[in-house]
């Protein structure tokens, strides 16, 4: 009965904290790639779509289960963002319940287990994973991650091949949702140490005795370490394969930074500082942003200070873990599960991200929920203090989460808040500009594009977006240098070649326009608009034979444009 009441309580507080998310919009940051402008997802769950999901590294990721979930959502809700958001919320609720049930089964401590789950459910750092449709991969991979741990507990209780295969299956599904799940085998080894069979368990008090070792015969204290490692070799193999696939997908998508652009010492320094900053944001979740720009250069004292602090904390956890093993397990859980996204392999422009804490913070929550009661053991007012402080903390977290969900209401509100709490955020200035253009606020958009270029003069997207907006306002001459800069940075940008050619054609610079149009169709041979414009330019210059050649090419690409071109040729 107690277990049921706790589950109902966890469901209630999670829905209360996140219920506003049903009114939130899609965000102009990756949501277009994942849903609103993704023809594969909008094709629904079909055989063609399934094949695409399993064979594509679209958006720089290989996560077929995530794509399938988005396809199902589109079949159910179309482009109604509320439905997509609610699916994320349902998975977050499921993950919260699974976390509670798994900890309860392993430790037999209902109140401590429920407090870990409540912290997981309500912490504002987890809003990004729930309130961002594109982060379906977070909540979905964690769902299969939790199922894999549950299957492993059953396997430990009664080691059988079919139970082990279930662990493997759930792990594969987690990896096919998001590659960050690669650390699961390490976490299982930590659970082998505690609570499935760590040392000194009898010293931990009656609330933490391994009650399941009696009810489910789960006790790893007599299992040799070598066997525990060997039985996870298939899982480590999957980790290696998934890691390789992920790096290749990043490389193919052009999102992975080279060592020349971001040296290893900078990555290590940022990683050390980020480990500390995540802990600080867990304790004081203020100034949360959808994107924290990479500083590129860090003060040496900051990196050295972070390294010193992490070293001291690690040594202290190991010493304290001799009597209370959940300290070392929770700490290593945090360090290890955050490692894939800590920035040593840099993908993207972020220094850190709230969504990366979705699984890692569980380790710190375990340290708090299981450690504080032990520290207060023997104090006369222990129970009153724990209930009062715990209830107050959860209430504060719920309020903070509700406020953070509101910031995710739409792109303008989210990006404006992000710019308020971060500096030198070129990407967010650019994306806010795009959003404002869609709302008809061109002058405000121009200001943000220019700010993005002040921060990063080589920002191709900002140059292109500003150039396009200036063209729409009839300011061809002002737009010209932006297209030229785009092509200086990326000479293979076919669209920029085409747009520049259109401007040059309006300025009666036909030969220059033809050069750029020819380059555009060389880069993208089936670029219909470029072929059509090239044909019209040839026709204008009296080169009818070359215009006819473009017409023949267009017949294979776009019959409507081909017919229009032919009509113009016929008039000459």
N, C-alpha and C positions, 0 to 999 in steps of 0.2 A: 504493500500500500504506500509506503514511504517513497519507494522508487517511482511509482506512478505520479504521486503528488509533485515530486521534484521535476519530473519530465514536463508536467503541465505548467509548472512555474517557469521553467526555462523557455518553453514555447511562448508563453504569455509575454515575458519581458523582452524577448527577441522581436516579436511582432510589434509590440508597443514602440520599441526603439527605432525600428526600421519601417514602420507602416507607411510613412510619408513617401517612401521611395516609389510607390505605385503611381504617384503623380509626376514623377521626374521625367524629363525628356531624354532623348539620345544626346550624347555629347559629341561635339566636333573634334574628337580626338580618338581615332581608331574605330569608333562605332560605325563610321562609313565603310571601313575595310571589312568589318565583321558582319554588318547587317544592312545598313541603309543604302549602300551602293555596291553590294556584293551580289551579282547575278546568280552565283552558284547557290548561295544561301536562300535567295528569293525564289529559286526554282523548287524549293521544298525538299522533302525527304523522298528522293527518287533513286533509282539504280544509278543513273548518271551522276547524281549528286554524291552518292555514297562512294563511287569510284573516284570522283574528284577529291573528296575528303581524304581518302587513304593514299592518294598519289601526289597531292599538291603540298608545296611548301609556301603557299600563299601567305602574305603578310609576314614573311620571315619565320614562320613556325610550321612544324609538322605536329598537329594535334587533331586527328580525325574525330575523336569523340566530342571535342568541343564544337567542331563544325556540325556534326550530326545534331547536337543539342540545339544549336542556333536554327538549323533547318526545321526541326520539330516545332520550335517556338514560332517560326514564321508561318508554318502551316496552321498553328493555333491562333496566333494573334496578328498576323500580317505585320504592318509597320506601326502598330500601337505599342509605344515604348513601355506602358504600364505592365503589360503581360510579360515582356522580357525581363523587366526588373523584378517582378514577383517570382519568376523562376529562380533567379539568383538568391532571393530571400528564402525560398523554400529549401534550397540546398544548404544555405547557411544555418537554418533551423535544424535540418537533418544532421549536419556536421556537429552542431552543438550537442544534440542528443547522443550521437554516437560517441563523442568524446567523454561525456558523463558516464555512459554505460560501460565503456571500455575501462576507464579508470576505476569505476566501482567494482567491476569484475576482477581487476588485477589487484586492487588494494583492499577492497572490502570497507572503504571509508566513504560513506555516502555524502557527508557534509563537505569534506575536503574536495572530493571529486566534483560535486555540484558547484563549488565555488570556482574551481578551474574552468568548468564549462560556462559559468556565468560571466567570468572575465573574458573568455573567448567570444561569447555572444555579444557583449556590450562594449568592448573596447573601441574607441573612435578610430584607432589605426586600421581597423578592419572594415571601415565604411567603404573605402575605395574598392575592395574586393567584391562587396555586395552591391553598391550603388552604381557601379560602372558596368554596363552591359558587356563591354569587351573583355572584362575580367571574369567572365563565366568560367574560363579555364582554371581560375583559382579555386572557386568553390566546388567545381566539378572534380578536379583532380584530388582535392582534399577529401571529398566524399569517398572516392575509391581508395584513397590512402587509409582512411579510417576502417573501411571494410577489410582491407588487407591486414591491418593490425588485429581486427577481430578474428579473421580467419587464422592468423598466426597463433593467437591465444588458444583457439580450439585445437590447432595442430600440436601445440605444446602439451595440452591436457591429454590428448590421445594421438601420438604421432602416427599418422597414416598417410599414404601417398596421395589419396584423393583430397585430403585436407591441405597438404602442402601445395598441390596443384591449384587449389582455390586461392592460396596466398599469391602464387605466381600470376594467376589470371587477374586478380584485383590489382596487383602491382602494374601489370601491363596496361590495364584500363586507365590507371592513374597516370602513367607515362604518356598515354595517347591523349590525355586531356591537358597536361602541362608537364614539361620535362623537369620542372623543379622537384618533382617527386622522386628524383634519382637517389636521394639520401635515405630512402626508407630502409634499406638493409642495415645501415649504420644505426638507425633508430631502433631497429629490432634487436641489435646487439646490446644497445643501452638498456632496453626493457628486459633482456635476459639477465642483466646485472641487477636491475631494480625496476619494477617490483616483482618480476617473475622468479627471482631466486638470488638476490644480492646478499652479501654478508651482513652479519649483525642485525638481522631482521628482528630478533627477539628483543632488542634494546629499544625498539622504536615505539613502544607503547601498544596497548591493546587495540587502539583504533586502527593501527597500521599493520597489525599482524596479517599474514597472508591467509585470510579466511578462505580464499579460493583454493589454496593448496589442500584444504580439507574437503571442500565440496567438489572441486574439479580435478584434484590430483595434479595441480600445476606447481611444480617446484623445481627450479633449475639449479639448485645449489649443488647437486651431485653430478651435473652434466659437465664433462670436460670442456674447457674453452675451445680447444681445437675442433671438437665436434660442432659446437655452436657456430664457429666460423665456416667450417666445411659445408654445413647444411645450407648456408646462404650464398654459396658460390654461384648458383644459377641466378640469384637475384643481383649479385654484383656484376655478373655478365650482362644482364639487362641494363643495369646502370651504365656500364661502359658503352654499350651499343647506343642507348638513348643519348648519352652525352655527345658521342661522335655525330649522330644524326642532327642534334641541335646545333652544334658548331657549324656543320656543313650548311644547314638551313640559314643560319645567321650570315654565313659567308656569301651564300647565293643571293640572299636578300639585300646584301650591302649594308647591314646594320651593325656589323662587328667592327670595332675600331682597331686599327693596326697599332703595333708597338711604336712605329715611327710617330704616329699622331698622338698616342697616349702611352708614354713609357711605363715600363713595369714598376718603377719606383713610385710613380704617381698613383698607379692603381693600388699598390700595397698600402700607401699612405691613406688614400681615400677609404679603402676597406677597413682599416683599423679605426679611423675616425667614425665611419658609418656604424660599426658595431656599437660604439659608445653612444652615438646619437640616437640609435634605435632604442636603447635602454632609456635614455633621457626622455624620449617621446612616449615611451610606455608609461613612465612615471608621471610626466607632465605633458599630456597630449595637446599641445598648443601650436599654432602656426602650421597646421597641416596643409599640404599642397598636393595637387595632382602631379606636379613635376618639380623636383629639386634639381636645378641645373648643376652640371659637373663643374667644380671650380677650376679644373685643369691644374692649377698650381696651389699647393697647400703649404702653409708655414711649417717648417721642420719641427718646431716646438709642439705643434698641435698633433702631428702624427706620432712623435716620440712620446708625448703625454698619453695618448690613447693606447699606445703599445705598452707603456708602463702600467697603466690602470688595468688593462686586460690581463696582463701577466699576474699582477697582484690578486685580482679576482679569481683567476684560474687556480693559482696556488692555494688560495683560501678555500675554494670549493673542494679541492682534492683533500685538503686536511679535514674540513668539516664533513666531507662525504664518507669518512671512515665510520662515523657513528650514524650519520643520516645520509644514506646513499642517494636520496632524491636530489640532493644539492648537486652532486657531480653529474647525475643523469640529466637534470634540468638544464644545467649550464652547458654541457656538451650538446644536448639537443638544440639549444639556441645557436651555438657556434656552428655546428655541422649543417643544420638544415638551412641556415642563411648563406652558407658558403657558395652555392651555385649562382646566387644573384648579388653577391657582395661587390662585384665589379672587377675581379681579376681577369675574367673574360668579359670585356665591356661591350654590351650590345645596347645601343641607344645613347641618348645624351644625358641621362639622369645620373646624379651622384648616388642617390638612394631612392626608394619608393615605399610608400606605406603598404602597398599590396604585398611586398616581399615578406612582410612580417606575419602573414596569415597563419602559417604553420609554426615558424620559429618561436613566436611568443608563447606558445603552449609550454615550452620548457621553462621559461621564467615564471609563468603562472603556476606551474607545479611547485617550483621552489617557494613561492609565496604561500600558496594554499596549504602545503604540507609542512612548511618550515615555521611559519609564525606560531601556529598552535603549539608546536614543540618547544619553541623558545619561551612561551608563556606557561608551560607546564608547571603546576604547583602554585601558581598565583591564585589567590582567593577569588578574584573577580575575572578570571580567565574567560568564562563562558559569556558573561555580560559584555566584556570588552570586545570579544570576537564578533558577537552578533551585532552589536551597535556599530562598530567600525566597518564590518563587512557590509551591512545594510547601507550605511552612509556612502561607502565607496561605490557600490553598485548603483546607487541613486545618482551620484555625480557622473559616473560613466554613462548612464542612460541619457542624462540631459545633454552631455557633450556629444554623444552619438546622434541624438535627434537634431542638434544644431548643425552637425557636420553633414548629415543627410540633406538638410535644407540647402546647404552650399552646393550640393550636386543637382539642384533642381533643373538648371539649364546651363548651357555653355557660357553665356555672358556672366552669370553669377559666379560660376566655378572659376573661370579664368580671371575675372576681376579680383576675386579673393586671393587666388594664387599669386597674382602680381603684387598684391598688398603685402604678402608675407615672404616673398622671395626677391632676389635681385638678379639682374642680367638674364632674364628669362625670355630669350629670343623666340623660342618655339611657341610659347603661350601668347606673346604679343602677336605673332603671325596668325595663330589659330583664332584669336579673338578678332583680329581684323577680318578674317574670312567669315566669321559668324556675323559681324556687324554689316558686311556687304549684303548678306542674305536678308538682313532687316532693313536695307535701304539707307544705312547710316555710313555713307561713303567717306565723308570727311573724317569721322572718327576712325574708320578703318585705315585710311591713309596715315594718320598719326601713329597708329600701332605698327603698321608695316615699316615706317621710317624708324621707329624706335627699335624694332627688331634688327634693322640694318645698322643702326648705331652700335648695337651690342655685337653683332656678327656681320661684318661687311660682305662676307662670302656666303651668306645664307641664300641659297638658290631659290627656295620656295618663296621667300619674302620678296626677292627681286622680281620673280615672275608674277606674283600676285599683285604687287604694286604696279608693274608695267601694264598688266591686263586691266586694272581699274582705271589707270590714266587713259588708256585707249578708249575705254567706254565713255569717258568724259570728254573725248575729242582732243586729248592732249598728247598727240602722237610724238611730238618732239621730246617731251619730257619722259615719255615711256621708252624711247629708243635706247638710252644708255643702260636701262635695266635689262633689256633683252640681250644687249651686247655683253653685259657682265655675266649673265646666265651662261652664254655660250663660251665665254672665256674660261669660266670655271668648269663647265661640262659641255664640250663641243659636240657631244652625241645626243643632245636634247632636241629631238625632232620637232616637238611642239614649239619650242622657242624659235627654231629656224623658221617654222611656218609663220608664226605670229610676227616675227621681224620682217619676213618677206612681204606680208600684207601691208605693213607700215611703209616699207620702201616702195611698194607698188603705188600706194596713194601719193607718194612724193615724186612719182614719175621716174624712179630709179629702177627701170625694168631689168637691166642686166644684173644688178646686185640682187634684186628680188629673185631672179631665176636661179642664181647661184645657191641661195638659201633653200629654195623650193627643191632643187635637185638634190641637195644634201639631205633634206627631210625625207624624201622618198627613197634615198639610198639607205638611210638608217632604218626606216620603216617602209618596206616595199608596198604594203597594202594600205598606205595612208591616203584614203580617198579624197579628203578635202585638199591635200597638197597636190595630188595629181590633177584635180579639177582646176585649181588655181593656176597651176603650171600650164595646163592646156589653154586656159584663157589668156595667160600672158603671151604664150607663143602666137595665139590667134591675133592678139593686139599688135604684135610685131610683124604680122604678115607671114608667119611660118606655119602655114596650114598643115603641111605634112607632119610636123612635130606635134601639132595639136591633135591630129588624127591618131597619132601613136599613143598619146595620153588617153584619148577616147577608148581605144582598144584595150588598154590596160584597165581603165575604169569599168569596162563591161564585166570584168571578172571580180571586181571589188564592190562596186555600188552602182547598180543599174540606174537608179534615179539621177545620180550625178552624171553618169555617162550620157543619159538621154538629154539632160539639160545642156551639157557641153556640145553634143551633136547638133542640137537645135541652133546653138550659136555658130557652129561651124557652117551649117547649111545657109545661114544668112550672109555668109561671106563668099 
